Amino acid sequence: MNELNTDTLKKLLSLTKKKDKLVAQITQIDQMLSAFSAGSDIDLAALQAVMSVKTPKIAKGSRRKRSPKGYIDQEIHRMLQTAGSAGVSVSEISRILNKSNIQISGWFSKNSKEGLVDRISKGVYRLATMSPTNPILEVAGDQGSHAEEPQHLAH
Protein backbone atom coordinates (compact mmCIF):
# COMPACT_ATOMS: atom_id res chain seq x y z
CA MET A 1 0.00 0.00 0.00
CA ASN A 2 1.16 3.55 -0.66
CA GLU A 3 2.69 5.52 2.13
CA LEU A 4 0.19 7.89 3.75
CA ASN A 5 1.58 11.37 3.40
CA THR A 6 0.18 14.74 2.43
CA ASP A 7 0.50 14.15 -1.32
CA THR A 8 -1.21 10.77 -1.11
CA LEU A 9 -4.06 12.22 0.93
CA LYS A 10 -4.49 15.06 -1.59
CA LYS A 11 -4.69 12.54 -4.44
CA LEU A 12 -7.24 10.45 -2.53
CA LEU A 13 -9.32 13.53 -1.79
CA SER A 14 -9.21 14.60 -5.46
CA LEU A 15 -10.29 11.14 -6.64
CA THR A 16 -13.11 11.06 -4.08
CA LYS A 17 -14.38 14.45 -5.25
CA LYS A 18 -14.36 13.28 -8.87
CA LYS A 19 -16.21 10.11 -7.90
CA ASP A 20 -18.83 12.12 -6.01
CA LYS A 21 -19.42 14.35 -9.05
CA LEU A 22 -19.83 11.30 -11.30
CA VAL A 23 -22.21 9.63 -8.86
CA ALA A 24 -24.27 12.85 -8.74
CA GLN A 25 -24.37 12.89 -12.56
CA ILE A 26 -25.55 9.28 -12.66
CA THR A 27 -28.25 10.05 -10.10
CA GLN A 28 -29.49 13.00 -12.19
CA ILE A 29 -29.53 10.89 -15.35
CA ASP A 30 -31.41 8.10 -13.55
CA GLN A 31 -34.00 10.64 -12.36
CA MET A 32 -34.44 11.95 -15.91
CA LEU A 33 -34.82 8.43 -17.28
CA SER A 34 -37.39 7.58 -14.60
CA ALA A 35 -39.34 10.75 -15.40
CA PHE A 36 -39.22 9.94 -19.11
CA SER A 37 -40.44 6.38 -18.57
CA ALA A 38 -43.28 7.80 -16.43
CA GLY A 39 -44.42 9.83 -19.43
CA SER A 40 -42.89 13.28 -18.96
CA ASP A 41 -40.54 14.91 -21.43
CA ILE A 42 -36.80 15.02 -20.88
CA ASP A 43 -35.49 18.46 -20.01
CA LEU A 44 -32.85 18.81 -22.73
CA ALA A 45 -31.19 21.78 -21.04
CA ALA A 46 -30.76 19.81 -17.83
CA LEU A 47 -29.47 16.80 -19.75
CA GLN A 48 -26.93 18.94 -21.57
CA ALA A 49 -25.83 20.47 -18.28
CA VAL A 50 -25.27 17.02 -16.83
CA MET A 51 -23.46 15.80 -19.93
CA SER A 52 -21.27 18.91 -20.29
CA VAL A 53 -19.05 17.91 -17.39
CA LYS A 54 -15.73 16.93 -18.87
CA THR A 55 -14.68 13.38 -18.32
CA PRO A 56 -11.02 12.66 -17.76
CA LYS A 57 -9.09 11.64 -20.84
CA ILE A 58 -7.78 8.12 -20.92
CA ALA A 59 -4.12 7.92 -21.82
CA LYS A 60 -3.50 6.30 -25.16
CA GLY A 61 -1.29 3.25 -25.35
CA SER A 62 2.23 3.59 -26.55
CA ARG A 63 2.71 3.76 -30.28
CA ARG A 64 3.77 0.67 -32.09
CA LYS A 65 7.42 0.68 -33.03
CA ARG A 66 8.23 1.26 -36.66
CA SER A 67 9.71 -1.51 -38.70
CA PRO A 68 13.41 -1.18 -39.50
CA LYS A 69 14.29 0.65 -42.71
CA GLY A 70 14.02 -1.63 -45.73
CA TYR A 71 11.88 -4.19 -43.90
CA ILE A 72 9.06 -4.11 -46.45
CA ASP A 73 11.54 -4.32 -49.34
CA GLN A 74 13.21 -7.35 -47.78
CA GLU A 75 9.99 -9.16 -46.98
CA ILE A 76 8.33 -8.54 -50.35
CA HIS A 77 11.49 -9.57 -52.16
CA ARG A 78 11.70 -12.76 -50.09
CA MET A 79 8.06 -13.58 -50.93
CA LEU A 80 8.62 -12.88 -54.62
CA GLN A 81 11.68 -15.14 -54.65
CA THR A 82 9.75 -17.91 -52.92
CA ALA A 83 6.82 -17.58 -55.33
CA GLY A 84 9.13 -17.66 -58.37
CA SER A 85 7.55 -17.20 -61.79
CA ALA A 86 4.05 -17.81 -60.36
CA GLY A 87 4.27 -14.47 -58.56
CA VAL A 88 2.38 -13.34 -55.50
CA SER A 89 -0.69 -11.14 -55.00
CA VAL A 90 -0.80 -7.72 -53.38
CA SER A 91 -3.59 -8.84 -51.05
CA GLU A 92 -1.61 -11.86 -49.85
CA ILE A 93 1.47 -9.76 -49.11
CA SER A 94 -0.56 -7.07 -47.34
CA ARG A 95 -2.26 -9.72 -45.21
CA ILE A 96 1.04 -11.40 -44.25
CA LEU A 97 2.86 -8.12 -43.51
CA ASN A 98 -0.19 -6.55 -41.86
CA LYS A 99 0.07 -3.54 -44.18
CA SER A 100 -2.58 -1.89 -46.34
CA ASN A 101 -3.17 -2.96 -49.93
CA ILE A 102 -2.50 0.65 -50.93
CA GLN A 103 0.95 0.63 -49.34
CA ILE A 104 1.90 -2.67 -51.00
CA SER A 105 0.43 -1.58 -54.35
CA GLY A 106 2.48 1.60 -54.17
CA TRP A 107 5.62 -0.48 -53.61
CA PHE A 108 4.83 -2.60 -56.67
CA SER A 109 3.97 0.44 -58.80
CA LYS A 110 7.29 2.10 -57.98
CA ASN A 111 9.31 -1.06 -58.53
CA SER A 112 7.52 -2.04 -61.75
CA LYS A 113 8.29 1.41 -63.21
CA GLU A 114 11.93 0.78 -62.34
CA GLY A 115 11.75 -2.58 -64.13
CA LEU A 116 12.36 -4.65 -61.01
CA VAL A 117 9.04 -6.49 -60.99
CA ASP A 118 6.61 -7.61 -63.68
CA ARG A 119 2.85 -7.52 -63.42
CA ILE A 120 1.44 -10.96 -64.29
CA SER A 121 -2.23 -10.07 -63.83
CA LYS A 122 -4.28 -7.60 -61.83
CA GLY A 123 -2.68 -7.39 -58.39
CA VAL A 124 -0.21 -10.24 -59.04
CA TYR A 125 3.51 -9.60 -59.54
CA ARG A 126 6.81 -11.48 -59.86
CA LEU A 127 10.46 -10.50 -59.99
CA ALA A 128 11.44 -9.16 -63.40
CA THR A 129 14.42 -11.49 -63.49
CA MET A 130 15.38 -14.27 -61.17
CA SER A 131 19.11 -13.55 -61.62
CA PRO A 132 21.13 -12.19 -58.69
CA THR A 133 21.92 -9.07 -60.75
CA ASN A 134 18.51 -7.67 -59.95
CA PRO A 135 19.24 -4.46 -57.98
CA ILE A 136 16.35 -5.21 -55.63
CA LEU A 137 18.66 -7.75 -53.99
CA GLU A 138 20.91 -4.95 -52.79
CA VAL A 139 17.91 -3.07 -51.38
CA ALA A 140 16.86 -6.26 -49.63
CA GLY A 141 20.17 -6.34 -47.81
CA ASP A 142 22.02 -9.03 -49.77
CA GLN A 143 25.52 -8.01 -48.78
CA GLY A 144 27.13 -10.97 -50.57
CA SER A 145 26.52 -9.78 -54.14
CA HIS A 146 27.68 -6.50 -55.58
CA ALA A 147 25.39 -6.45 -58.57
CA GLU A 148 25.87 -3.94 -61.34
CA GLU A 149 23.00 -1.75 -62.43
CA PRO A 150 21.11 -3.23 -65.39
CA GLN A 151 21.45 -1.48 -68.77
CA HIS A 152 17.86 -0.22 -68.78
CA LEU A 153 18.52 1.61 -65.48
CA ALA A 154 21.95 3.03 -66.37
CA HIS A 155 22.21 6.80 -66.57
N, C-alpha and C positions, 0 to 999 in steps of 0.2 A: 504494500500500500504506500502511496505517496506520503512524504513527510508533511505534517500539518504545520504550515507556517503562514505568514500573512499573504503571500502570493497565492498559495493553494486555496486559502479561504476566499480570496477575492474571485478566483476562477470558479469555485463552487457556487458562490453567491450569484455571479453573472449567469452561469448555466441554469440555476434555479429560477432566476428572473425570466430568462428566455422560455423555460418550460412553462412557467405560469402564464406568460402571454399566449403561448400556443394552446394551452388548455382552455384559456378564456375564449380564444378564437373558435375552437372546436365546439365549445358550449354554445356560442352564439350561432354557429352554423347549424347545430342540432336543433336549436329553438326555431330557426327559420324553416328548416325542413319539416319539423313537426307542425308548424303553422301552415305550411303549404299543403301538407297531407290532410290537414283539417279543413281545407277549402279556402283559406285566405291567400291573397297574392303575396309574392316575395317582394320585400322592399329592396329594390335594386341598389339604391344608394347605400343602404346599410350593408348589403352583401359586398359591394365594392369597397366599402370602408374596412370590412373585415379582411377582404382579400388583398388589400393594398399594403399590408404589413409585409416588409421584405423578409424573405426566408434566407437563411444563411446559405452561401454558395458552397457546394461540395467540391473539394479539390479534385481536379482531374488526375488520372493516373499518369505515370511517367510516359513520355513518348517512346515509341518503339525505336530501337537503334536502327540506323541506316545500314544497309548492306555495304560491304567494302566496295571500293571503286572497281569497276570491271566485272562485278559479280554476275550481272545479267548477261553480259557478253560471254563469259566463261560457261555459264549454265546452258544458254541457248546453243552455243557452239557444240558443247558436249552432247546435247540432245540431237542436234543435226547430224553429228558424226555417228551416233548410235543408230539413228534412223536410216542412214545411208541414202541411196537414191530414191527410196520410198518417201522421204521427207517427213515432216511433222507439222501438225496444225497449230495455228495461233492459239486457238482455244485450249488445246491440250497443254501447251507451254504455259499459258497464263494461269491455268488451273494448278499445275505443278509448282510454279514459282510464286503463286499467290499474288500475282500482279494483274492489272487490268488488261483486257484485250487491246485497248487503245495503246497502252504503253508498249506491248509486245508488237503490235502492228506497226507502230512507229519505228521500232528497231528494225523490223524486216524491210520497211519502206526505204529507210536510210541505207541499209546494207545491200538491198537489191539495186539501188541507183549506183552504188559503188561497184557493182558487179561481183559481190561476194556471195550472194545467195540467188537462187533461181526460184521463181514462182511456178509451182507445178499446176495448181488449180487454186480456186478462190480460198484464201486463208491457209494454204498448204505450201511450204517452202522446203528446199534442200540446199546444201552447200553447192556453190557454182562449180567447184572442182574438188575432188576428194584428195588432191595432191597436197603435200605439206607446204607447198609454196603459197598457199592461200594466206594473204596477210591477216586474215581473221585469227589465225593461230597465234600470231604475236600479240594481238589484243587479248586473246584468251589466256595469255600468260605462259605460253610454251617457250620457255627459256632455252630449250635445247636446239631449236632451229633458228637460223638467222636468214629467213626467207627474203628474197629480193622482191621488189614491187613488180607486179605483173605489167606487161607492156601497155595494156589498156588504161592503167592508172598512172603511168609515168608522165612526168611534167614535161 
